[in-house]
């Protein structure tokens, strides 16, 4: 049996939020870096569409982003992940 959670305990919520950010900060950083690299690679590919190396790089970056988005769907949900810490679970 699990202990009931007091969602009014702000200190507990802030500690959980801080823990979440520390745990997943590297994922957010990698996602942002990949998005920037993809933007630059797509720009370079538009400048030279026949360049196979650039095409492969764009494909790789797109697949890598899709992997992250599949593994961490909150990263592209458009909703801050903090909402899960401030709202009680549904049901």
C-alpha positions as CSV (number, residue, x, y, z in Angstrom):
1,X,0.0,0.0,0.0
2,X,1.4,3.4,-0.9
3,X,1.3,6.4,1.4
4,X,-1.0,9.2,0.4
5,X,0.6,12.2,-1.1
6,X,-0.2,15.7,0.3
7,X,-0.2,17.9,-2.8
8,X,-0.5,20.9,-0.6
9,X,3.1,20.3,0.7
10,X,4.9,22.9,-1.3
11,X,8.3,21.9,0.0
12,X,7.8,18.3,-1.2
13,X,6.6,19.4,-4.6
14,X,9.5,21.8,-5.1
15,X,12.0,19.0,-4.1
16,X,10.4,16.7,-6.7
17,X,10.5,19.4,-9.3
18,X,14.1,20.1,-8.6
19,X,14.9,16.4,-8.8
20,X,13.0,16.1,-12.1
21,X,15.0,19.0,-13.6
22,X,18.3,17.6,-12.5
23,X,17.5,14.2,-13.9
24,X,16.2,15.3,-17.3
25,X,18.2,18.5,-17.9
26,X,20.6,16.6,-20.2
27,X,17.7,15.4,-22.3
28,X,16.4,18.9,-22.8
29,X,19.9,20.2,-23.6
30,X,20.5,17.4,-26.2
31,X,17.1,18.0,-27.8
32,X,17.8,21.7,-28.2
33,X,21.3,21.0,-29.6
34,X,19.8,18.5,-32.1
35,X,17.1,21.0,-33.2
36,X,19.8,23.7,-33.8
37,X,22.0,21.2,-35.7
38,X,19.0,20.1,-37.8
39,X,18.0,23.7,-38.6
40,X,21.6,24.4,-39.8
41,X,21.8,21.1,-41.7
42,X,18.5,21.8,-43.5
43,X,19.7,25.2,-44.4
44,X,23.0,23.8,-45.8
45,X,21.0,21.1,-47.7
46,X,18.8,23.8,-49.3
47,X,22.0,25.5,-50.5
48,X,23.3,22.3,-52.1
49,X,20.5,19.8,-52.5
50,X,22.7,17.4,-54.5
51,X,25.1,16.9,-51.6
52,X,24.6,13.3,-50.3
53,X,26.5,13.9,-47.1
54,X,24.2,16.7,-46.1
55,X,21.2,14.7,-46.9
56,X,22.4,11.8,-44.7
57,X,23.1,14.2,-41.9
58,X,19.6,15.7,-42.1
59,X,18.1,12.2,-42.1
60,X,20.2,11.1,-39.1
61,X,19.3,14.3,-37.1
62,X,15.6,13.8,-37.9
63,X,15.7,10.2,-36.7
64,X,17.5,11.1,-33.5
65,X,15.0,13.8,-32.7
66,X,12.2,11.3,-33.3
67,X,13.8,8.9,-30.9
68,X,14.0,11.5,-28.2
69,X,10.4,12.6,-28.9
70,X,9.2,9.0,-28.6
71,X,11.1,8.3,-25.5
72,X,10.3,11.6,-23.8
73,X,6.9,12.8,-25.2
74,X,6.6,15.6,-22.7
75,X,9.5,17.4,-24.5
76,X,7.3,18.2,-27.5
77,X,3.9,18.3,-25.7
78,X,3.8,22.1,-25.6
79,X,2.9,21.8,-21.9
80,X,5.5,22.4,-19.2
81,X,6.3,19.2,-17.4
82,X,5.9,21.1,-14.1
83,X,2.2,20.8,-14.5
84,X,2.3,17.2,-13.4
85,X,3.8,18.3,-10.1
86,X,1.2,20.9,-9.3
87,X,-2.0,19.1,-10.4
88,X,-3.3,16.1,-8.6
89,X,-3.6,13.0,-10.8
90,X,-6.8,12.5,-12.8
91,X,-9.3,10.0,-11.6
